[in-house]
Amino acid sequence: MNTTDTIAGRGPDALRAAIAGQVFVPGEAGFDQARTAWNLAVDQRPAVVVEAGSAADVVQAVRFARARGMRIAPQGTGHGAGPLGPLDGAMLLRTTRMRKVRIDPAARTARAEAGAVWQDVTVAAGQHGLAALAGKSPNVGVTGYTLGGGLGWLARRYGLAANSVTAAELVTPGGDLVRADAGHEPDLFWAVRGGGGVGVVTALEMGLYPVAELYAGDLFFPIQRAADVLHAWREWTLTVPDEVTSIGHLVWLPPLPEIPDPLRGRAFVIVEAAYLGDAGPGAELIDPLRRLGPELATFATIPPSALGQLNMDPPQPLPFGGDGALLDGFPAAAIDTLAGLAGPDAGTLLASVEVVHLGGALARPAPGGGAQPNLDANYLLVAVGATPTPDLAAAVRAQARAVKDALGPWRVGNDYFNSAENPAPASAVLPPASYRRLQEINAAYDPDQAIISAHPAWPARP
Ligand SMILES: Cc1cc2nc3c(=O)[nH]c(=O)nc-3n(C[C@H](O)[C@H](O)[C@H](O)COP(=O)(O)OP(=O)(O)OC[C@H]3O[C@@H](n4cnc5c(N)ncnc54)[C@H](O)[C@@H]3O)c2cc1C
């Protein structure tokens, strides 16, 4: 009898009776919906899906799986499902129902249950004049994003989101609910902050920052100006203070009715930027780029919760693939290479190629930081495209890979955890010392690799 048969027999009923959430096995109504990731290109086929309703449910689910020798894939939204391998015989443990958020305005912290998405936190924090180190998309999951580092619009001023985590509540691979913070479970606390974590997180606590408003927006130029705008943007990035985080973005907008008329179905090179400060100095900072004559400029004073619109990430699930790379520089030769492969005449299948300006607080190791104490690079490349068919998926992956390879001369030793969209071990997305420590922690806490991680660190063997 295989694992699926065991589950389909008396197993799931025992679990159903023990939890407040829901359990789905193949063939049951609701199974297909429950197994669907936000990234629709990934066809997840686990032996069972558990939608946990609480931390107690997660404990029960982990113990249930371990007693049957099943591996466990924790998942919130499924934005990051791309790197996961096949889930045959495994439990997909979804936290989607666990979205409660609590703000402590006096302590300037947020506690977010594992299934919360960023807009749950940014809107609640904004009511107190506070900002979280949220992702650029409002519907990316707080947990997966933070476990992989977390690079958002305040990053050059306040660093990776992972290093603002003050505590994690998690269920260990052994099935115990523990709190990991500066005074407890130091290894688990370290691993959760950028190393993908060990175990199943049920809630994260994080520091918030006193930012009620900031000056942010986009400058849209026709894609034909890709090279000259990227050259100017890159020169400009060398001059800006840590209060500015910006992106040089090549984007092909789909012909969808929800996209406003002057933009719908067109390709642009966009400079996107957020400045932690007032409109006066903000406008002065942006002025050199504005003088390039954008077709459209959207800079304005906005609350942090509105930052989610800047990057125009798709709000609905879609099939996509791509790749990313950390770069130590983005000099003229790199820009020309990129414009040749993804510029106006390239006929690319990619829908978005962004280059994020790093440095600032991201470059400085966070005091007492976690598995990604800093990003030792100056720019991040992220290239993605829609992949509605297997043929397109292969072609998009190949084109993203070609862009990454062409920028090879400027790549640093490892990629960025959260933008590695293809299966890759943690050694490919973490500094070597962090990878070795994660292996040791896994040897102690998860020697059987019961937890399926987006980027696994195989336990160190004695
Ligand atoms: C449209 C879009 C925009 C993005 N923008 C940004 C950005 O601005 N900055 C950035 O840094 N990244 C960004 N990303 C990448 C994103 O951070 C990763 O895909 C991240 O993994 C998503 O987290 P999630 O919880 O939504 O996804 P999920 O697929 O649910 O989780 C991803 C992985 O995180 C781990 N995980 C999730 N929940 C748990 C849990 N409860 N316990 C233990 N492990 C867990 C698992 O390994 C899981 O496979 C973006 C991705 C997309 C698709």
The ligand as a Tripos MOL2 file, in Angstrom:
@<TRIPOS>MOLECULE
LIG
   53    58     1     0     0
SMALL
NO_CHARGES

@<TRIPOS>ATOM
      1 C1          4.6620   38.9000   -8.2300 C.3       1 LIG1
      2 C2          5.8410   38.6400   -7.3200 C.ar      1 LIG1
      3 C3          6.4570   39.7140   -6.6790 C.ar      1 LIG1
      4 C4          7.5320   39.4910   -5.8170 C.ar      1 LIG1
      5 N1          8.1510   40.5550   -5.2260 N.ar      1 LIG1
      6 C5          9.2070   40.3420   -4.3950 C.ar      1 LIG1
      7 C6          9.8690   41.4190   -3.7620 C.ar      1 LIG1
      8 O1          9.4990   42.5630   -3.9160 O.2       1 LIG1
      9 N2         10.9320   41.1480   -2.9640 N.ar      1 LIG1
     10 C7         11.3580   39.8640   -2.7240 C.ar      1 LIG1
     11 O2         12.2920   39.6780   -1.9390 O.2       1 LIG1
     12 N3         10.7480   38.8210   -3.3150 N.ar      1 LIG1
     13 C8          9.6980   39.0390   -4.1450 C.ar      1 LIG1
     14 N4          9.0930   37.9770   -4.7550 N.ar      1 LIG1
     15 C9          9.5790   36.6310   -4.4850 C.3       1 LIG1
     16 C10         8.8340   36.1090   -3.2750 C.3       1 LIG1
     17 O3          9.3350   36.7510   -2.1070 O.3       1 LIG1
     18 C11         9.0450   34.5980   -3.1380 C.3       1 LIG1
     19 O4          8.4040   33.9570   -4.2180 O.3       1 LIG1
     20 C12         8.5030   34.0850   -1.8170 C.3       1 LIG1
     21 O5          8.8680   32.7380   -1.6860 O.3       1 LIG1
     22 C13         6.9970   34.2090   -1.7660 C.3       1 LIG1
     23 O6          6.5190   33.8930   -0.4800 O.3       1 LIG1
     24 P1          5.0380   33.3150   -0.3320 P.3       1 LIG1
     25 O7          4.8280   32.9710    1.0710 O.co2     1 LIG1
     26 O8          4.0900   34.2300   -1.0140 O.co2     1 LIG1
     27 O9          5.1460   32.0210   -1.2780 O.3       1 LIG1
     28 P2          4.9990   30.4640   -0.9470 P.3       1 LIG1
     29 O10         5.1660   29.8010   -2.2800 O.co2     1 LIG1
     30 O11         3.7480   30.1960   -0.2190 O.co2     1 LIG1
     31 O12         6.2360   30.1210   -0.0300 O.3       1 LIG1
     32 C14         7.5170   30.0600   -0.5910 C.3       1 LIG1
     33 C15         8.3720   29.1560    0.2620 C.3       1 LIG1
     34 O13         8.5310   29.7360    1.5460 O.3       1 LIG1
     35 C16         8.5530   28.7290    2.5320 C.3       1 LIG1
     36 N5          7.3950   28.9000    3.4080 N.ar      1 LIG1
     37 C17         6.2310   29.5290    3.1490 C.ar      1 LIG1
     38 N6          5.4290   29.4950    4.2450 N.ar      1 LIG1
     39 C18         6.0910   28.8070    5.1860 C.ar      1 LIG1
     40 C19         5.8090   28.4400    6.5280 C.ar      1 LIG1
     41 N7          4.6470   28.7490    7.1140 N.pl3     1 LIG1
     42 N8          6.7470   27.7500    7.2140 N.ar      1 LIG1
     43 C20         7.9240   27.4220    6.6560 C.ar      1 LIG1
     44 N9          8.2490   27.7320    5.3880 N.ar      1 LIG1
     45 C21         7.3480   28.4330    4.6610 C.ar      1 LIG1
     46 C22         8.4820   27.3940    1.8120 C.3       1 LIG1
     47 O14         9.8000   26.9250    1.5460 O.3       1 LIG1
     48 C23         7.7890   27.7700    0.5200 C.3       1 LIG1
     49 O15         8.0740   26.8770   -0.5310 O.3       1 LIG1
     50 C24         8.0120   38.1770   -5.6130 C.ar      1 LIG1
     51 C25         7.3960   37.1000   -6.2710 C.ar      1 LIG1
     52 C26         6.3200   37.3330   -7.1100 C.ar      1 LIG1
     53 C27         5.6850   36.1570   -7.8220 C.3       1 LIG1
@<TRIPOS>BOND
     1     1     2 1
     2     2     3 ar
     3     2    52 ar
     4     3     4 ar
     5     4     5 ar
     6     4    50 ar
     7     5     6 ar
     8     6     7 ar
     9     6    13 1
    10     7     8 2
    11     7     9 ar
    12     9    10 ar
    13    10    11 2
    14    10    12 ar
    15    12    13 ar
    16    13    14 ar
    17    14    15 1
    18    14    50 ar
    19    15    16 1
    20    16    17 1
    21    16    18 1
    22    18    19 1
    23    18    20 1
    24    20    21 1
    25    20    22 1
    26    22    23 1
    27    23    24 1
    28    24    25 2
    29    24    26 1
    30    24    27 1
    31    27    28 1
    32    28    29 2
    33    28    30 1
    34    28    31 1
    35    31    32 1
    36    32    33 1
    37    33    34 1
    38    33    48 1
    39    34    35 1
    40    35    36 1
    41    35    46 1
    42    36    37 ar
    43    36    45 ar
    44    37    38 ar
    45    38    39 ar
    46    39    40 ar
    47    39    45 ar
    48    40    41 1
    49    40    42 ar
    50    42    43 ar
    51    43    44 ar
    52    44    45 ar
    53    46    47 1
    54    46    48 1
    55    48    49 1
    56    50    51 ar
    57    51    52 ar
    58    52    53 1
@<TRIPOS>SUBSTRUCTURE
     1 LIG1         1 GROUP 0 **** ****
